[in-house]
Amino acid sequence: MKKNIEGVDVPKTRVDCTAEDLRKWENNAKAKKWLVKRSRGTLLYSQYESFAMKKGETIQEIYTRFTTLTNGLKSLGKIIPEEERVEKILTIVLAITWESKIPIIHESKNIATLPLDDLIGNHTAYELRR
């Protein structure tokens, strides 16, 4: 802030700023950017934690929403391991109508090495046959 001709405090323009003012301005901008990034990460992770299948939603629609969400987290440095994403889709996301298929997948596949794309492909094929 600086005082104008009337003695009232007004914001400085960039021309009026000293090197110290510019450094503070830069640090403030960095802090704001970090806070926004952190807030966005918290929001996305909360959405990931509460992710669920919507009524009438297809497997492909779930997969698209889920991938968008996990890619957003990845862009912020929070990488969800493949095994955790597969487990989430199997145990939390899929509605009751898929409940009979889940134990079969658990028994026939090694969940630790099952790629999410394979899981979604299997479910999409199953959905199309239904």
N, C-alpha and C positions, 0 to 999 in steps of 0.2 A: 504494500500500500504506500501511497505517497499523498502529500497534501496538495490540493489544487490551490489556485489563486485566492479563493475564499477561505482557505484553511480547512477544508473538508477532506477527509480521507477518501481516496479513490484508488481503484486498482491501477498498478503500474502497467504501462504498455511494454512490449518486448524491448523497445528502444531505450526505455528508462531503466532497465534491469542491469545490475552489476553482474560480474562473473559469479559471485556468490549466490545472487538471486536466481540465476539461470541453473546453477547446480542444484539448488533447493527445489526449483521447479521440475527439473529432470528427475530427482529422487522421488518427488511427490507423484509424478506420472508413473514411475516404475512401481511404486507402492500401490497405486490405484489399479494398475494392470494386474499385479499379483493378487490383489483382493478379488477382482472380478474373476480371474482364472480359478482361484480357490473356491469361490462361491459357486461357479459353474460346475466345478468338479464335485462339490458336495451335493448339488442338485442332481447331477447325472447319476452319481453313485446311489443316491436315495431312490431314484427312478429304477435303477438296476435292481436294487434290493427288493422293491415292491413290484417288480415286473410280473405280469400275469397275462394269461390268454383272455382276450375279450370275447364276449358272447358272439358266436357266428363268425369268428375270425378263422381264416385258413392258416395252415402251417406256413405257407409262403409269406403271408402277411405278418405272422408272428416273427418269422426269421428276418424279414426286412426291418421291422421295428427294433428287434433285438440287435441286429448287426449295426444299425445306425447308432443305437445307444452305446454299444461296446466300442465302436469306432470313435465316438465322441470322447469316451473315457481314455482310450488309447492316445488320442491327440493331446490329452492333458497329462500324459505320463502314467496313467493308471491302467496297466495291462492286466486283463483278466485271463488267467491260463485257460487253454482249450478244455482241459478236463473239467474245470469248474463251470465253464459255460455249458458244456454237454450235460453235466449233472443238473444244472439249473433248469435247462430245457426239459429234461426227463422228469425231475421230481417236483418241480414247483410250477412251471409254466403250463404244461399241458393239462387240459381240462379232464374231468372225470371220464369223458367218453374215450379217452386214450389209456385209461388206467390199466386195462387188460393187456395192452401191448408193452407197457413199460417193464414188467418183470421179465418178459421174453427177451427184450433187448439187453437187460442187465445180465441175464444168464448166457446169452449167445455171443455177446460182444465184450471185449475188454474195454470198459468205460475209460480207463486211463489213457488208452491210445486211439479211441474212436474219434475221428474228426467230426466237428460239428456239421460240416457240409454233408457227410455221409448220413448222419442221423436225420437231418432235415430231408435229404433225398429219400430215405426209407419211409419217413412219415408222409411225404408228399405222394409217393407211389401208393402207399396204403390208403391215403385219403381219396385219391382218384379211383381206386378200386371200390371203395365204399360208395 
